[in-house]
Amino acid sequence: QKEVEQNSGPLSVPEGAIASLNCTYSDRGSQSFFWYRQYSGKSPELIMFIYSNGDKEDGRFTAQLNKASQYVSLLIRDSQPSDSATYLCAVKLEGTYKYIFGTGTRLKVLA
Amino acid sequence: EAGVVQSPRYKIIEKKQPVAFWCNPISGHNTLYWYLQNLGQGPELLIRYENEEAVDDSQLPKDRFSAERLKGVDSTLKIQPAELGDSAVYLCASSLDFSVPAPYTYEQYFGPGTRLTVT
């Protein structure tokens, strides 16, 4: 059973701080990783994807991938109350077009 | 460009009744997914289409669920008869055809979902 694990939270950070969200996965061959943001009552919204080891930056968001450790993270700089949501990590299984989602980490940014 | 469209947004039915959900993917996206999401959980794949072919339906409860994607564009997911445990959000997502040459993009984009309540 391929798994994607996330801490369910809630992760509480003060406004302006860096929020760090973590995800581990079991399929060692996976090459494609995604972060989705999901507001309460809304559908998941793709915010970042990463395919290569290292960091990928997009505005206030940075995705970090370490395939050796089977670990992917999302950093949100200068966190805003509007960033309060559940963040889902998704992994595309190697050799398939199947995506496995974690259960999500709930982030609360305190004003 | 329009995103993934789903309807209805909300549906309340009594158990044992049939229900159908409709999805129109992003234009040009040949791959379409139906997911189920329970509260506090991530989306779980029900079925994936490449054009009109269902290429992964291993998680679809075939005794009561069915899906179709005629002409490789719109798709319909049906439940008959519905059970109390089917109450959830049904999400449709789409992505580019994986046979498209590099640069590959494997990103999925979700529709707004249909929240089903079975009473």
Interface residues (C-beta under 8 A of the other chain):
Chain A: V4 S8 S32 F34 Y36 K42 S43 P44 E45 L46 F49 L88 A90 K92 T96 Y97 K98 Y99 F101 G102 T103 G104
Chain B: T31 Y33 G40 Q41 G42 P43 E44 L45 R48 E50 V55 D56 V89 L91 F98 Y106 E107 Q108 Y109 F110 G111 P112 G113
